Amino acid sequence: MPKIKAEKKSRVHNEIAKQGIQFNKDFGQHILKNPLIITSMLDKAGLRPTDVALEIGPGTGNMTIKILDRVKKVIACEIDTRLVAELQKRVQDCQ
């Protein structure tokens, strides 16, 4: 008898879920939440205080906030306007 695969339940970022935002699978959206992974990635990137960083698909800005602590400027490109609004709210105090 063949095994029946259970449906995968998507994990939803709590803050975004409270706002009623659903991720768009067509955009391949995933939210990076683990601060240890973010820190590890940024340590390996070798960012300097004089750098200008380009972030493609910043989503809700979890990594963007950490990048802003390390560089002069971040240019973030996000195609989902719902997430752009969330990102702008989160970074307005960092400028």
C-alpha positions, -999 to +999 in steps of 0.1 A: +000+000+000+016+034-010+023+059+016+002+090+016+022+122+019+011+146+046+005+182+034+033+205+043+022+233+066+039+265+059+055+284+087+043+320+089+062+349+104+041+360+134+043+397+129+033+394+092+006+369+101-009+394+125-011+419+097-028+394+074+000+392+049+003+358+031+035+350+013+034+347-025+048+314-037+052+329-072+079+352-057+095+324-038+091+342-006+107+329+026+114+348+058+148+344+074+141+346+112+171+328+129+194+356+142+224+331+144+221+324+107+218+361+098+249+369+120+269+340+104+260+351+069+270+387+076+303+377+093+312+357+062+303+386+039+331+407+053+311+440+052+329+472+062+315+505+076+323+522+043+304+497+022+271+502+004+252+469+004+226+458-022+200+435-007+177+417-032+144+406-016+147+420+019+112+408+028+104+421+063+139+434+069+153+409+095+186+409+077+184+445+065+184+458+101+216+438+109+233+450+077+225+486+085+245+481+118+276+472+097+276+494+066+272+530+054+241+524+034+217+496+022+199+496-011+170+471-007+150+459-038+116+443-030+089+436-055+061+429-031+046+463-021+031+449+011+065+440+024+080+473+012+056+491+036+066+468+065+103+472+057+100+510+056+084+510+091+112+489+105+141+509+091+128+544+096+145+547+130+178+533+116+185+561+092 
